[in-house]
């Protein structure tokens, strides 16, 4: 039975697909000369990817139908442009003085296919985040990628983005699902203040929600067998690297006399403010963040997960990464210059971890060990804030789903502990009701129930 993350994940996770991805990656073919973006219609023929049912011999061939699905997360990319014309999109644009949102460069960098070349006659900006946003401009490879005798390596040489490589996939997705240095691919605090949703990302989960291919013998022969543990871990490493790289940039890390608050944990400040004879303390000491009391913390949701991944999957680099992470948090109270220097050291450490994790081969036992480590006594004290806790729930559930997909846990066994997973989700249903001790207890219960399936 084919099981996807969509079937097993609650609707909470679908709501996290609010920042819609698409990003160009430079290929050898692009470097050789001009490229043309051919548009979604060029892929939509009934003998290509436009069938109503996924019954193709080599690939499903219903990829366009999945991309256009009007209500599920799999169709989120095709809806990206349309949401700009929604009431929310127009309110954001009006607040920021952007004019017509469907024409604003600040929006189109992620809500449409970003182009660095010519647009062919069938290209439509209104298609939203189309095929070429992720797979690369098609002019070099559209005619040859279905040819008899064609290979994946030949397609890549012709300009197709090799999304089977975890680091490249992560960087493509992060350009919009976290941000990049390009225009229109960074959700500033101003955008969020105007109404844009908070950005959240987890590579393996989002890959599963967008999956439009079957991992069959043909796929494995051409691209190798994917590993959900590797995707998850590399995604965390690349997210940390991207975060601190952007923070270190003067055009991203600051805005006027203020830091760019996008990088900080939103809910450390956005809490009820009251004045009375007795305080209601919401701050909890976090062993991973040596910062002074009352200082807004940097959003470290991916740092927590990467620290856990390193402990289990790359133990030789774990202590170095944790030290770099603590040094970065400590430097935040020392000034912009020390913080930037520490950010660069942390980015280098995350990059080295990404390289190591991308080379690893992982199985179900590794997934079990990572889940156990997320909820163990080393990691558990770091769940003092909403965003890191929400990332932990996604990790636990997506790794469980991976074991189901890859045959390590049966569908029935996973369904049998769904109540325990849902308790952990309930603990992060809303930042307004988030309670750290309650969450930690729920996460421990969920991890314990998963461990019992080994």
Buried (B, 14 or more C-beta within 10 A) or exposed (E): EEBBBBEBBBEBBBEBBBBBBBBBBEBEBBEEEEBBBBBBBBBBEEEBBBBEEBEBEEBBBBBBBBBBBEEEBBBBBBBBBEBBBEEBBBEBBEEBEBEEBBEBEBBBBBBBBBBEBEBBEBBBBEBBBBBBBBBBBBBBBBEBBBEEEBEBEBBBBBBBBBBBBBBBBBBBBBBBBBBBEBEBBBBBBBBBEBBBBBBBBBBBBBBBBBBBEEBEEEBEEBBEEBBBBBBBBBBBBBBBBBBBBBBBBEEBBBBEEEBBBBBBBBBBEEBEEEEEEEEEEEEEEBEBBBBEEEBBBBBBBBBBBBBBBBBBBBEEBBEBBBEBBBBBBBBBEEEBEBBBBBBBBBBEBBBBBBBBBBEBEBEBEBBBBBBBBBBEEBBBBBBBBBBBBBBBBBBBBBBBBBBBBBEBBBEEBBEEBBEBBBBBBBBBEEBEEBEBEBBBBBBBBBBBBBEEBE
